Amino acid sequence: MNIITKEEIEHMFETLKPNLDESNIIVLEDGELSKVLKYSLFLQQCVQEIITIASFTHEEILYSQYYWFVHFKNLYFYKVGYDGGMDQQAYLLIEKLSTELEGNVDWHLIEEIETNLII
């Protein structure tokens, strides 16, 4: 399974120039946190656009959504502190994966993401 890289996201972001809905997110003064959060939002809000301009599958986008959100969550916990709502959001993304993939979740990949993104 291919996780969409930072470079690939930045290239698509430059190409699409999306207007992300940031109305329900926390305000971050940390540049690194803000950037990783934008990657996560982009992957969640621009699925059809990404499929149209890139060769990524819907499944790759779903796993990448989870990857980049967990990356953001762990970085946030490290820099700011624990927030239970973010753990809840990560579980909701797993539920979304399970629903959209009709229960065929790659649990090994989920575990790998969670294990390898510890900051």
N, CA, C and O atoms as a GROMACS GRO file, in nm:
protein
  476
    1MET      N    1   0.085  -0.119   0.000
    1MET     CA    2   0.000   0.000   0.000
    1MET      C    3   0.089   0.125   0.000
    1MET      O    4   0.185   0.134   0.077
    2ASN      N    5   0.056   0.217  -0.085
    2ASN     CA    6   0.133   0.340  -0.099
    2ASN      C    7   0.071   0.451  -0.016
    2ASN      O    8  -0.045   0.486  -0.036
    3ILE      N    9   0.148   0.505   0.079
    3ILE     CA   10   0.106   0.623   0.154
    3ILE      C   11   0.154   0.745   0.076
    3ILE      O   12   0.270   0.750   0.033
    4ILE      N   13   0.066   0.841   0.057
    4ILE     CA   14   0.102   0.960  -0.020
    4ILE      C   15   0.203   1.042   0.059
    4ILE      O   16   0.181   1.075   0.175
    5THR      N   17   0.314   1.075  -0.005
    5THR     CA   18   0.423   1.145   0.063
    5THR      C   19   0.397   1.295   0.075
    5THR      O   20   0.309   1.351   0.009
    6LYS      N   21   0.476   1.356   0.160
    6LYS     CA   22   0.471   1.502   0.178
    6LYS      C   23   0.493   1.573   0.045
    6LYS      O   24   0.420   1.667   0.012
    7GLU      N   25   0.591   1.529  -0.030
    7GLU     CA   26   0.623   1.592  -0.158
    7GLU      C   27   0.507   1.578  -0.257
    7GLU      O   28   0.476   1.672  -0.330
    8GLU      N   29   0.445   1.462  -0.259
    8GLU     CA   30   0.331   1.441  -0.349
    8GLU      C   31   0.213   1.529  -0.309
    8GLU      O   32   0.144   1.585  -0.394
    9ILE      N   33   0.189   1.540  -0.178
    9ILE     CA   34   0.081   1.626  -0.130
    9ILE      C   35   0.108   1.770  -0.167
    9ILE      O   36   0.019   1.840  -0.216
   10GLU      N   37   0.230   1.816  -0.143
   10GLU     CA   38   0.264   1.955  -0.175
   10GLU      C   39   0.248   1.984  -0.324
   10GLU      O   40   0.200   2.091  -0.362
   11HIS      N   41   0.287   1.889  -0.408
   11HIS     CA   42   0.271   1.906  -0.553
   11HIS      C   43   0.122   1.917  -0.590
   11HIS      O   44   0.083   2.004  -0.667
   12MET      N   45   0.040   1.827  -0.536
   12MET     CA   46  -0.104   1.831  -0.566
   12MET      C   47  -0.167   1.958  -0.510
   12MET      O   48  -0.255   2.017  -0.573
   13PHE      N   49  -0.122   1.999  -0.392
   13PHE     CA   50  -0.175   2.120  -0.329
   13PHE      C   51  -0.146   2.241  -0.419
   13PHE      O   52  -0.233   2.326  -0.439
   14GLU      N   53  -0.025   2.248  -0.472
   14GLU     CA   54   0.012   2.358  -0.562
   14GLU      C   55  -0.069   2.354  -0.692
   14GLU      O   56  -0.108   2.458  -0.745
   15THR      N   57  -0.095   2.234  -0.740
   15THR     CA   58  -0.171   2.218  -0.864
   15THR      C   59  -0.318   2.256  -0.845
   15THR      O   60  -0.375   2.328  -0.927
   16LEU      N   61  -0.378   2.206  -0.737
   16LEU     CA   62  -0.521   2.226  -0.715
   16LEU      C   63  -0.554   2.359  -0.648
   16LEU      O   64  -0.662   2.415  -0.669
   17LYS      N   65  -0.461   2.410  -0.567
   17LYS     CA   66  -0.485   2.532  -0.491
   17LYS      C   67  -0.621   2.529  -0.420
   17LYS      O   68  -0.705   2.616  -0.442
   18PRO      N   69  -0.642   2.427  -0.335
   18PRO     CA   70  -0.774   2.410  -0.272
   18PRO      C   71  -0.803   2.517  -0.167
   18PRO      O   72  -0.712   2.572  -0.105
   19ASN      N   73  -0.928   2.544  -0.149
   19ASN     CA   74  -0.974   2.632  -0.044
   19ASN      C   75  -1.028   2.542   0.068
   19ASN      O   76  -1.146   2.508   0.069
   20LEU      N   77  -0.940   2.505   0.161
   20LEU     CA   78  -0.976   2.409   0.265
   20LEU      C   79  -1.070   2.472   0.368
   20LEU      O   80  -1.055   2.589   0.403
   21ASP      N   81  -1.165   2.392   0.414
   21ASP     CA   82  -1.254   2.436   0.522
   21ASP      C   83  -1.180   2.416   0.653
   21ASP      O   84  -1.161   2.304   0.699
   22GLU      N   85  -1.137   2.526   0.712
   22GLU     CA   86  -1.064   2.521   0.839
   22GLU      C   87  -1.148   2.578   0.952
   22GLU      O   88  -1.094   2.616   1.057
   23SER      N   89  -1.280   2.585   0.933
   23SER     CA   90  -1.367   2.649   1.031
   23SER      C   91  -1.378   2.572   1.162
   23SER      O   92  -1.405   2.631   1.267
   24ASN      N   93  -1.358   2.442   1.158
   24ASN     CA   94  -1.374   2.361   1.280
   24ASN      C   95  -1.242   2.309   1.335
   24ASN      O   96  -1.241   2.207   1.405
   25ILE      N   97  -1.132   2.376   1.305
   25ILE     CA   98  -1.004   2.328   1.355
   25ILE      C   99  -0.946   2.426   1.455
   25ILE      O  100  -0.985   2.543   1.462
   26ILE      N  101  -0.851   2.376   1.531
   26ILE     CA  102  -0.784   2.459   1.630
   26ILE      C  103  -0.684   2.552   1.560
   26ILE      O  104  -0.631   2.519   1.455
   27VAL      N  105  -0.661   2.666   1.621
   27VAL     CA  106  -0.564   2.761   1.568
   27VAL      C  107  -0.426   2.721   1.620
   27VAL      O  108  -0.407   2.705   1.741
   28LEU      N  109  -0.332   2.706   1.529
   28LEU     CA  110  -0.197   2.662   1.566
   28LEU      C  111  -0.096   2.769   1.530
   28LEU      O  112  -0.097   2.822   1.419
   29GLU      N  113  -0.010   2.800   1.624
   29GLU     CA  114   0.097   2.897   1.597
   29GLU      C  115   0.225   2.828   1.552
   29GLU      O  116   0.318   2.894   1.507
   30ASP      N  117   0.230   2.698   1.565
   30ASP     CA  118   0.347   2.619   1.527
   30ASP      C  119   0.338   2.586   1.378
   30ASP      O  120   0.243   2.522   1.334
   31GLY      N  121   0.436   2.630   1.301
   31GLY     CA  122   0.435   2.611   1.156
   31GLY      C  123   0.434   2.466   1.114
   31GLY      O  124   0.363   2.429   1.020
   32GLU      N  125   0.512   2.382   1.182
   32GLU     CA  126   0.518   2.241   1.147
   32GLU      C  127   0.384   2.173   1.171
   32GLU      O  128   0.336   2.096   1.088
   33LEU      N  129   0.322   2.202   1.286
   33LEU     CA  130   0.190   2.144   1.316
   33LEU      C  131   0.087   2.189   1.214
   33LEU      O  132   0.007   2.109   1.166
   34SER      N  133   0.088   2.317   1.180
   34SER     CA  134  -0.008   2.371   1.083
   34SER      C  135   0.006   2.302   0.948
   34SER      O  136  -0.094   2.270   0.883
   35LYS      N  137   0.129   2.280   0.905
   35LYS     CA  138   0.154   2.218   0.775
   35LYS      C  139   0.102   2.075   0.772
   35LYS      O  140   0.036   2.034   0.677
   36VAL      N  141   0.132   1.998   0.877
   36VAL     CA  142   0.089   1.858   0.881
   36VAL      C  143  -0.064   1.851   0.890
   36VAL      O  144  -0.125   1.763   0.829
   37LEU      N  145  -0.125   1.942   0.964
   37LEU     CA  146  -0.271   1.946   0.971
   37LEU      C  147  -0.330   1.978   0.833
   37LEU      O  148  -0.432   1.919   0.794
   38LYS      N  149  -0.270   2.068   0.759
   38LYS     CA  150  -0.319   2.100   0.624
   38LYS      C  151  -0.308   1.978   0.532
   38LYS      O  152  -0.397   1.956   0.449
   39TYR      N  153  -0.201   1.900   0.545
   39TYR     CA  154  -0.190   1.777   0.466
   39TYR      C  155  -0.309   1.686   0.495
   39TYR      O  156  -0.372   1.632   0.404
   40SER      N  157  -0.339   1.670   0.624
   40SER     CA  158  -0.449   1.584   0.665
   40SER      C  159  -0.582   1.636   0.611
   40SER      O  160  -0.662   1.560   0.556
   41LEU      N  161  -0.607   1.765   0.628
   41LEU     CA  162  -0.732   1.825   0.579
   41LEU      C  163  -0.744   1.812   0.427
   41LEU      O  164  -0.851   1.781   0.375
   42PHE      N  165  -0.635   1.837   0.357
   42PHE     CA  166  -0.634   1.826   0.211
   42PHE      C  167  -0.676   1.686   0.167
   42PHE      O  168  -0.761   1.671   0.078
   43LEU      N  169  -0.618   1.584   0.229
   43LEU     CA  170  -0.650   1.446   0.192
   43LEU      C  171  -0.794   1.410   0.226
   43LEU      O  172  -0.855   1.328   0.157
   44GLN      N  173  -0.849   1.471   0.330
   44GLN     CA  174  -0.987   1.442   0.369
   44GLN      C  175  -1.089   1.519   0.285
   44GLN      O  176  -1.197   1.468   0.257
   45GLN      N  177  -1.054   1.640   0.245
   45GLN     CA  178  -1.152   1.726   0.178
   45GLN      C  179  -1.144   1.725   0.026
   45GLN      O  180  -1.235   1.774  -0.041
   46CYS      N  181  -1.038   1.672  -0.030
   46CYS     CA  182  -1.018   1.681  -0.176
   46CYS      C  183  -1.002   1.544  -0.243
   46CYS      O  184  -0.926   1.531  -0.339
   47VAL      N  185  -1.072   1.445  -0.194
   47VAL     CA  186  -1.056   1.308  -0.244
   47VAL      C  187  -1.080   1.300  -0.395
   47VAL      O  188  -0.996   1.249  -0.468
   48GLN      N  189  -1.193   1.348  -0.441
   48GLN     CA  190  -1.226   1.337  -0.583
   48GLN      C  191  -1.127   1.413  -0.671
   48GLN      O  192  -1.090   1.366  -0.779
   49GLU      N  193  -1.085   1.530  -0.624
   49GLU     CA  194  -0.988   1.609  -0.700
   49GLU      C  195  -0.854   1.536  -0.711
   49GLU      O  196  -0.790   1.537  -0.816
   50ILE      N  197  -0.813   1.472  -0.601
   50ILE     CA  198  -0.688   1.396  -0.601
   50ILE      C  199  -0.696   1.279  -0.698
   50ILE      O  200  -0.604   1.254  -0.775
   51ILE      N  201  -0.808   1.207  -0.694
   51ILE     CA  202  -0.826   1.094  -0.785
   51ILE      C  203  -0.822   1.141  -0.931
   51ILE      O  204  -0.769   1.071  -1.018
   52THR      N  205  -0.877   1.259  -0.956
   52THR     CA  206  -0.881   1.312  -1.093
   52THR      C  207  -0.743   1.350  -1.146
   52THR      O  208  -0.713   1.323  -1.263
   53ILE      N  209  -0.659   1.412  -1.062
   53ILE     CA  210  -0.530   1.462  -1.113
   53ILE      C  211  -0.412   1.369  -1.088
   53ILE      O  212  -0.306   1.388  -1.147
   54ALA      N  213  -0.430   1.269  -1.003
   54ALA     CA  214  -0.317   1.182  -0.968
   54ALA      C  215  -0.356   1.036  -0.989
   54ALA      O  216  -0.471   1.004  -1.016
   55SER      N  217  -0.258   0.949  -0.976
   55SER     CA  218  -0.283   0.807  -0.999
   55SER      C  219  -0.310   0.730  -0.870
   55SER      O  220  -0.295   0.608  -0.865
   56PHE      N  221  -0.350   0.801  -0.765
   56PHE     CA  222  -0.377   0.735  -0.638
   56PHE      C  223  -0.518   0.675  -0.637
   56PHE      O  224  -0.612   0.733  -0.691
   57THR      N  225  -0.529   0.559  -0.574
   57THR     CA  226  -0.660   0.496  -0.559
   57THR      C  227  -0.731   0.553  -0.438
   57THR      O  228  -0.671   0.617  -0.352
   58HIS      N  229  -0.861   0.528  -0.433
   58HIS     CA  230  -0.940   0.572  -0.317
   58HIS      C  231  -0.885   0.508  -0.189
   58HIS      O  232  -0.877   0.573  -0.085
   59GLU      N  233  -0.846   0.382  -0.198
   59GLU     CA  234  -0.790   0.311  -0.083
   59GLU      C  235  -0.660   0.376  -0.035
   59GLU      O  236  -0.640   0.393   0.085
   60GLU      N  237  -0.572   0.412  -0.127
   60GLU     CA  238  -0.447   0.479  -0.090
   60GLU      C  239  -0.475   0.613  -0.022
   60GLU      O  240  -0.407   0.651   0.073
   61ILE      N  241  -0.574   0.684  -0.072
   61ILE     CA  242  -0.610   0.813  -0.011
   61ILE      C  243  -0.664   0.791   0.130
   61ILE      O  244  -0.629   0.867   0.221
   62LEU      N  245  -0.747   0.690   0.150
   62LEU     CA  246  -0.801   0.663   0.284
   62LEU      C  247  -0.691   0.631   0.384
   62LEU      O  248  -0.689   0.686   0.495
   63TYR      N  249  -0.599   0.544   0.346
   63TYR     CA  250  -0.489   0.511   0.437
   63TYR      C  251  -0.398   0.631   0.458
   63TYR      O  252  -0.343   0.649   0.567
   64SER      N  253  -0.380   0.712   0.357
   64SER     CA  254  -0.299   0.833   0.371
   64SER      C  255  -0.366   0.935   0.462
   64SER      O  256  -0.299   1.004   0.538
   65GLN      N  257  -0.499   0.943   0.457
   65GLN     CA  258  -0.572   1.029   0.550
   65GLN      C  259  -0.539   0.989   0.693
   65GLN      O  260  -0.510   1.073   0.778
   66TYR      N  261  -0.546   0.858   0.717
   66TYR     CA  262  -0.518   0.809   0.852
   66TYR      C  263  -0.372   0.836   0.890
   66TYR      O  264  -0.345   0.882   1.001
   67TYR      N  265  -0.280   0.806   0.800
   67TYR     CA  266  -0.138   0.828   0.826
   67TYR      C  267  -0.110   0.973   0.866
   67TYR      O  268  -0.048   0.999   0.969
   68TRP      N  269  -0.158   1.067   0.784
   68TRP     CA  270  -0.126   1.208   0.810
   68TRP      C  271  -0.198   1.262   0.932
   68TRP      O  272  -0.147   1.351   0.999
   69PHE      N  273  -0.318   1.208   0.962
   69PHE     CA  274  -0.383   1.253   1.085
   69PHE      C  275  -0.307   1.200   1.206
   69PHE      O  276  -0.286   1.275   1.302
   70VAL      N  277  -0.266   1.074   1.205
   70VAL     CA  278  -0.189   1.018   1.317
   70VAL      C  279  -0.057   1.092   1.332
   70VAL      O  280  -0.012   1.117   1.444
   71HIS      N  281   0.005   1.127   1.222
   71HIS     CA  282   0.128   1.207   1.227
   71HIS      C  283   0.101   1.340   1.298
   71HIS      O  284   0.176   1.380   1.387
   72PHE      N  285  -0.006   1.408   1.258
   72PHE     CA  286  -0.043   1.534   1.322
   72PHE      C  287  -0.073   1.513   1.471
   72PHE      O  288  -0.022   1.588   1.555
   73LYS      N  289  -0.152   1.414   1.502
   73LYS     CA  290  -0.193   1.386   1.640
   73LYS      C  291  -0.071   1.362   1.729
   73LYS      O  292  -0.060   1.421   1.837
   74ASN      N  293   0.020   1.279   1.685
   74ASN     CA  294   0.138   1.248   1.765
   74ASN      C  295   0.229   1.369   1.781
   74ASN      O  296   0.286   1.391   1.888
   75LEU      N  297   0.244   1.447   1.676
   75LEU     CA  298   0.325   1.569   1.683
   75LEU      C  299   0.260   1.670   1.778
   75LEU      O  300   0.329   1.737   1.855
   76TYR      N  301   0.129   1.679   1.772
   76TYR     CA  302   0.055   1.769   1.862
   76TYR      C  303   0.074   1.725   2.007
   76TYR      O  304   0.102   1.808   2.094
   77PHE      N  305   0.059   1.597   2.034
   77PHE     CA  306   0.077   1.546   2.171
   77PHE      C  307   0.217   1.579   2.221
   77PHE      O  308   0.234   1.616   2.337
   78TYR      N  309   0.316   1.564   2.134
   78TYR     CA  310   0.455   1.590   2.173
   78TYR      C  311   0.478   1.738   2.202
   78TYR      O  312   0.544   1.773   2.300
   79LYS      N  313   0.424   1.825   2.117
   79LYS     CA  314   0.453   1.968   2.129
   79LYS      C  315   0.359   2.042   2.224
   79LYS      O  316   0.400   2.136   2.291
   80VAL      N  317   0.233   1.999   2.229
   80VAL     CA  318   0.132   2.074   2.305
   80VAL      C  319   0.083   1.997   2.426
   80VAL      O  320   0.066   2.054   2.533
   81GLY      N  321   0.060   1.869   2.410
   81GLY     CA  322   0.008   1.786   2.518
   81GLY      C  323  -0.108   1.700   2.468
   81GLY      O  324  -0.158   1.718   2.356
   82TYR      N  325  -0.148   1.610   2.551
   82TYR     CA  326  -0.251   1.513   2.515
   82TYR      C  327  -0.386   1.581   2.496
   82TYR      O  328  -0.421   1.674   2.568
   83ASP      N  329  -0.461   1.532   2.397
   83ASP     CA  330  -0.597   1.577   2.371
   83ASP      C  331  -0.678   1.454   2.331
   83ASP      O  332  -0.660   1.400   2.222
   84GLY      N  333  -0.766   1.411   2.420
   84GLY     CA  334  -0.846   1.291   2.396
   84GLY      C  335  -0.932   1.299   2.272
   84GLY      O  336  -0.963   1.196   2.211
   85GLY      N  337  -0.972   1.420   2.234
   85GLY     CA  338  -1.053   1.436   2.114
   85GLY      C  339  -0.980   1.392   1.988
   85GLY      O  340  -1.042   1.346   1.892
   86MET      N  341  -0.849   1.407   1.989
   86MET     CA  342  -0.771   1.365   1.872
   86MET      C  343  -0.763   1.213   1.863
   86MET      O  344  -0.767   1.157   1.753
   87ASP      N  345  -0.753   1.147   1.977
   87ASP     CA  346  -0.758   1.001   1.975
   87ASP      C  347  -0.893   0.955   1.921
   87ASP      O  348  -0.901   0.860   1.842
   88GLN      N  349  -1.000   1.023   1.964
   88GLN     CA  350  -1.133   0.989   1.916
   88GLN      C  351  -1.144   1.010   1.765
   88GLN      O  352  -1.203   0.928   1.695
   89GLN      N  353  -1.086   1.118   1.715
   89GLN     CA  354  -1.089   1.145   1.571
   89GLN      C  355  -1.014   1.036   1.493
   89GLN      O  356  -1.056   0.996   1.385
   90ALA      N  357  -0.903   0.988   1.549
   90ALA     CA  358  -0.828   0.880   1.484
   90ALA      C  359  -0.913   0.754   1.475
   90ALA      O  360  -0.913   0.686   1.372
   91TYR      N  361  -0.987   0.722   1.581
   91TYR     CA  362  -1.075   0.605   1.578
   91TYR      C  363  -1.187   0.623   1.477
   91TYR      O  364  -1.227   0.527   1.411
   92LEU      N  365  -1.238   0.746   1.464
   92LEU     CA  366  -1.341   0.773   1.363
   92LEU      C  367  -1.287   0.752   1.222
   92LEU      O  368  -1.360   0.705   1.134
   93LEU      N  369  -1.160   0.786   1.200
   93LEU     CA  370  -1.100   0.762   1.069
   93LEU      C  371  -1.088   0.612   1.040
   93LEU      O  372  -1.104   0.569   0.926
   94ILE      N  373  -1.059   0.534   1.144
   94ILE     CA  374  -1.054   0.388   1.126
   94ILE      C  375  -1.193   0.335   1.093
   94ILE      O  376  -1.208   0.249   1.006
   95GLU      N  377  -1.296   0.388   1.160
   95GLU     CA  378  -1.433   0.348   1.128
   95GLU      C  379  -1.467   0.383   0.983
   95GLU      O  380  -1.530   0.304   0.913
   96LYS      N  381  -1.425   0.501   0.939
   96LYS     CA  382  -1.448   0.543   0.800
   96LYS      C  383  -1.378   0.447   0.704
   96LYS      O  384  -1.436   0.406   0.604
   97LEU      N  385  -1.253   0.412   0.735
   97LEU     CA  386  -1.179   0.315   0.654
   97LEU      C  387  -1.257   0.185   0.643
   97LEU      O  388  -1.276   0.131   0.534
   98SER      N  389  -1.301   0.136   0.758
   98SER     CA  390  -1.372   0.008   0.762
   98SER      C  391  -1.501   0.013   0.681
   98SER      O  392  -1.532  -0.081   0.608
   99THR      N  393  -1.574   0.122   0.694
   99THR     CA  394  -1.699   0.137   0.620
   99THR      C  395  -1.674   0.145   0.470
   99THR      O  396  -1.736   0.073   0.392
  100GLU      N  397  -1.583   0.233   0.430
  100GLU     CA  398  -1.560   0.255   0.287
  100GLU      C  399  -1.490   0.137   0.219
  100GLU      O  400  -1.502   0.118   0.098
  101LEU      N  401  -1.416   0.059   0.298
  101LEU     CA  402  -1.349  -0.059   0.242
  101LEU      C  403  -1.426  -0.187   0.274
  101LEU      O  404  -1.375  -0.298   0.258
  102GLU      N  405  -1.551  -0.170   0.318
  102GLU     CA  406  -1.641  -0.281   0.348
  102GLU      C  407  -1.579  -0.383   0.442
  102GLU      O  408  -1.591  -0.504   0.422
  103GLY      N  409  -1.511  -0.332   0.546
  103GLY     CA  410  -1.453  -0.417   0.649
  103GLY      C  411  -1.317  -0.476   0.615
  103GLY      O  412  -1.258  -0.545   0.698
  104ASN      N  413  -1.268  -0.451   0.496
  104ASN     CA  414  -1.140  -0.508   0.452
  104ASN      C  415  -1.023  -0.417   0.487
  104ASN      O  416  -0.950  -0.372   0.400
  105VAL      N  417  -1.008  -0.390   0.616
  105VAL     CA  418  -0.902  -0.301   0.664
  105VAL      C  419  -0.771  -0.379   0.676
  105VAL      O  420  -0.770  -0.492   0.724
  106ASP      N  421  -0.664  -0.319   0.633
  106ASP     CA  422  -0.531  -0.378   0.648
  106ASP      C  423  -0.481  -0.342   0.788
  106ASP      O  424  -0.414  -0.240   0.807
  107TRP      N  425  -0.514  -0.427   0.885
  107TRP     CA  426  -0.481  -0.398   1.025
  107TRP      C  427  -0.331  -0.396   1.047
  107TRP      O  428  -0.283  -0.325   1.136
  108HIS      N  429  -0.258  -0.473   0.969
  108HIS     CA  430  -0.111  -0.470   0.980
  108HIS      C  431  -0.059  -0.331   0.944
  108HIS      O  432   0.029  -0.278   1.012
  109LEU      N  433  -0.113  -0.271   0.839
  109LEU     CA  434  -0.072  -0.136   0.799
  109LEU      C  435  -0.112  -0.033   0.904
  109LEU      O  436  -0.035   0.058   0.935
  110ILE      N  437  -0.232  -0.047   0.960
  110ILE     CA  438  -0.276   0.045   1.066
  110ILE      C  439  -0.179   0.037   1.184
  110ILE      O  440  -0.138   0.140   1.237
  111GLU      N  441  -0.144  -0.084   1.224
  111GLU     CA  442  -0.049  -0.102   1.335
  111GLU      C  443   0.088  -0.044   1.301
  111GLU      O  444   0.152   0.018   1.385
  112GLU      N  445   0.131  -0.065   1.177
  112GLU     CA  446   0.259  -0.009   1.132
  112GLU      C  447   0.259   0.143   1.139
  112GLU      O  448   0.356   0.204   1.185
  113ILE      N  449   0.151   0.204   1.094
  113ILE     CA  450   0.139   0.350   1.100
  113ILE      C  451   0.147   0.397   1.244
  113ILE      O  452   0.222   0.490   1.275
  114GLU      N  453   0.072   0.335   1.331
  114GLU     CA  454   0.069   0.376   1.472
  114GLU      C  455   0.205   0.355   1.539
  114GLU      O  456   0.247   0.437   1.620
  115THR      N  457   0.272   0.246   1.506
  115THR     CA  458   0.401   0.215   1.567
  115THR      C  459   0.512   0.305   1.514
  115THR      O  460   0.596   0.353   1.591
  116ASN      N  461   0.514   0.328   1.384
  116ASN     CA  462   0.623   0.403   1.323
  116ASN      C  463   0.610   0.554   1.338
  116ASN      O  464   0.707   0.626   1.313
  117LEU      N  465   0.494   0.603   1.378
  117LEU     CA  466   0.476   0.748   1.390
  117LEU      C  467   0.484   0.796   1.534
  117LEU      O  468   0.435   0.905   1.565
  118ILE      N  469   0.542   0.718   1.622
  118ILE     CA  470   0.559   0.763   1.760
  118ILE      C  471   0.669   0.868   1.762
  118ILE      O  472   0.780   0.845   1.714
  119ILE      N  473   0.637   0.982   1.819
  119ILE     CA  474   0.732   1.095   1.820
  119ILE      C  475   0.792   1.109   1.959
  119ILE      O  476   0.874   1.198   1.982
   0.00000   0.00000   0.00000
